[in-house]
Amino acid sequence: QVQVVESGGDLVQPGGSLRLSCVVSASRFRVYAMNWHRQAPGKQRELVAGITTHGYPEYADFVKGRFAICRDSGENTGHLQMNDLKPEDTAVYYCHAEGTSGDALVDYWGQGTQVTVSS
C-alpha cells in the first residue's frame, strides 16, 4: 500500500510564503523522483517543479527564482518552498512520486493541497 500525502496548503496574501510537504509511505516503493504539479480551476494540471534522487531540481519558468524544491536525505519526504506568492499561484498542488516497486516502474499521486493567494 502506497500513500502520498501533501500538507501545508493555506490562504496567504500576495508576497507571502508557504512550505508544502509530501510524504510517501510505501513498503517496497523506492522513490526516484518527486514532482509537484498544480491545477487551477478551469485549467490543465501543470508541472511546477521536480527533483530526483540525485538531487537535481527542475522548475517551470513561472516559478523560477520564487520556489525551491528539496527532498529529505534518505527519506521519502519532499518539500516545496514557495516565496513571493502571486494570485496566479492559486491552485491545488499535487505531489507525484515516481520510482520502482521490485522491477516495475510505478508512480503515485497525492490528493492535493489547496493554496490560495489572495488579499
C-alpha positions as a Markdown table, in Angstrom:
| # | Residue | x | y | z |
|---|---|---|---|---|
| 1 | Gln | 0.0 | 0.0 | 0.0 |
| 2 | Val | 1.4 | 3.3 | -1.1 |
| 3 | Gln | 0.3 | 6.6 | 0.3 |
| 4 | Val | 1.3 | 10.0 | -0.9 |
| 5 | Val | 0.1 | 12.8 | 1.4 |
| 6 | Glu | 0.6 | 16.5 | 0.9 |
| 7 | Ser | 0.3 | 19.2 | 3.5 |
| 8 | Gly | 1.0 | 22.9 | 4.0 |
| 9 | Gly | -1.6 | 24.5 | 1.8 |
| 10 | Asp | -3.3 | 27.6 | 3.1 |
| 11 | Leu | -4.6 | 31.0 | 2.4 |
| 12 | Val | -1.8 | 33.6 | 2.1 |
| 13 | Gln | -1.6 | 37.2 | 1.0 |
| 14 | Pro | 0.3 | 38.1 | -2.2 |
| 15 | Gly | 4.0 | 38.3 | -1.5 |
| 16 | Gly | 3.7 | 35.7 | 1.3 |
| 17 | Ser | 5.3 | 32.3 | 1.6 |
| 18 | Leu | 4.2 | 28.7 | 2.1 |
| 19 | Arg | 6.1 | 25.4 | 2.5 |
| 20 | Leu | 4.4 | 22.4 | 1.2 |
| 21 | Ser | 5.4 | 18.9 | 2.2 |
| 22 | Cys | 4.9 | 15.5 | 0.6 |
| 23 | Val | 5.3 | 12.2 | 2.5 |
| 24 | Val | 5.4 | 8.9 | 0.5 |
| 25 | Ser | 4.7 | 5.9 | 2.6 |
| 26 | Ala | 5.5 | 2.6 | 1.0 |
| 27 | Ser | 7.0 | -0.7 | 2.0 |
| 28 | Arg | 8.6 | -1.7 | -1.4 |
| 29 | Phe | 8.4 | 1.5 | -3.3 |
| 30 | Arg | 11.7 | 3.3 | -4.0 |
| 31 | Val | 11.2 | 6.9 | -4.9 |
| 32 | Tyr | 13.4 | 8.1 | -7.8 |
| 33 | Ala | 11.7 | 11.4 | -8.5 |
| 34 | Met | 9.4 | 13.6 | -6.6 |
| 35 | Asn | 7.4 | 16.2 | -8.5 |
| 36 | Trp | 5.0 | 19.0 | -7.7 |
| 37 | His | 2.1 | 19.8 | -10.1 |
| 38 | Arg | -0.7 | 22.2 | -9.8 |
| 39 | Gln | -4.1 | 22.7 | -11.2 |
| 40 | Ala | -6.1 | 25.9 | -11.1 |
| 41 | Pro | -9.9 | 26.0 | -11.6 |
| 42 | Gly | -10.7 | 25.6 | -15.3 |
| 43 | Lys | -7.1 | 24.9 | -16.3 |
| 44 | Gln | -5.0 | 21.9 | -17.0 |
| 45 | Arg | -2.7 | 20.4 | -14.5 |
| 46 | Glu | 0.9 | 21.7 | -15.0 |
| 47 | Leu | 4.3 | 20.7 | -13.7 |
| 48 | Val | 5.7 | 23.2 | -11.2 |
| 49 | Ala | 9.0 | 21.5 | -10.0 |
| 50 | Gly | 10.7 | 18.2 | -9.8 |
| 51 | Ile | 13.7 | 16.6 | -8.1 |
| 52 | Thr | 15.4 | 13.3 | -8.5 |
| 53 | Thr | 17.3 | 11.1 | -6.1 |
| 54 | His | 20.5 | 12.6 | -7.4 |
| 55 | Gly | 19.2 | 16.0 | -6.2 |
| 56 | Tyr | 18.9 | 17.8 | -9.5 |
| 57 | Pro | 15.9 | 20.2 | -9.3 |
| 58 | Glu | 14.0 | 21.5 | -12.3 |
| 59 | Tyr | 11.5 | 24.3 | -12.3 |
| 60 | Ala | 8.8 | 25.7 | -14.6 |
| 61 | Asp | 9.7 | 29.1 | -15.8 |
| 62 | Phe | 6.8 | 30.7 | -14.0 |
| 63 | Val | 8.2 | 29.8 | -10.6 |
| 64 | Lys | 12.0 | 30.1 | -11.1 |
| 65 | Gly | 13.6 | 32.3 | -8.5 |
| 66 | Arg | 10.5 | 32.0 | -6.2 |
| 67 | Phe | 10.0 | 28.3 | -5.5 |
| 68 | Ala | 12.5 | 25.8 | -4.2 |
| 69 | Ile | 12.1 | 22.0 | -4.1 |
| 70 | Cys | 14.1 | 19.7 | -1.9 |
| 71 | Arg | 14.0 | 16.1 | -0.5 |
| 72 | Asp | 15.0 | 15.0 | 2.9 |
| 73 | Ser | 18.1 | 12.8 | 2.6 |
| 74 | Gly | 17.3 | 9.1 | 2.9 |
| 75 | Glu | 13.6 | 9.8 | 3.4 |
| 76 | Asn | 10.6 | 9.7 | 1.1 |
| 77 | Thr | 9.7 | 13.2 | 2.1 |
| 78 | Gly | 9.9 | 16.3 | 0.0 |
| 79 | His | 9.1 | 20.0 | 0.3 |
| 80 | Leu | 8.2 | 22.8 | -1.9 |
| 81 | Gln | 9.2 | 26.2 | -0.5 |
| 82 | Met | 7.1 | 28.9 | -2.2 |
| 83 | Asn | 8.1 | 32.5 | -1.8 |
| 84 | Asp | 6.7 | 35.8 | -3.3 |
| 85 | Leu | 3.4 | 34.1 | -4.0 |
| 86 | Lys | 1.1 | 35.7 | -6.5 |
| 87 | Pro | -2.7 | 35.3 | -7.0 |
| 88 | Glu | -1.9 | 33.3 | -10.2 |
| 89 | Asp | -0.3 | 30.7 | -8.0 |
| 90 | Thr | -3.7 | 29.8 | -6.6 |
| 91 | Ala | -4.3 | 26.1 | -7.3 |
| 92 | Val | -4.4 | 22.7 | -5.8 |
| 93 | Tyr | -0.9 | 21.4 | -5.6 |
| 94 | Tyr | -0.2 | 17.7 | -6.1 |
| 95 | Cys | 2.8 | 15.6 | -5.2 |
| 96 | His | 3.7 | 13.0 | -7.8 |
| 97 | Ala | 6.2 | 10.3 | -6.8 |
| 98 | Glu | 7.9 | 8.2 | -9.5 |
| 99 | Gly | 10.0 | 5.1 | -8.7 |
| 100 | Thr | 10.2 | 1.4 | -8.7 |
| 101 | Ser | 8.5 | -1.4 | -6.9 |
| 102 | Gly | 10.6 | -4.5 | -7.5 |
| 103 | Asp | 11.3 | -4.4 | -11.2 |
| 104 | Ala | 8.3 | -2.3 | -12.1 |
| 105 | Leu | 8.3 | 1.4 | -12.8 |
| 106 | Val | 5.4 | 2.9 | -10.9 |
| 107 | Asp | 4.1 | 6.3 | -10.0 |
| 108 | Tyr | 1.6 | 7.6 | -7.4 |
| 109 | Trp | -0.3 | 10.9 | -6.9 |
| 110 | Gly | -1.4 | 12.5 | -3.7 |
| 111 | Gln | -4.9 | 14.0 | -3.2 |
| 112 | Gly | -3.6 | 17.6 | -3.3 |
| 113 | Thr | -3.4 | 20.6 | -1.0 |
| 114 | Gln | -5.1 | 23.9 | -1.7 |
| 115 | Val | -3.0 | 27.0 | -2.0 |
| 116 | Thr | -4.9 | 30.3 | -2.2 |
| 117 | Val | -3.2 | 33.6 | -2.7 |
| 118 | Ser | -5.5 | 36.5 | -2.1 |
| 119 | Ser | -5.6 | 39.8 | -0.2 |
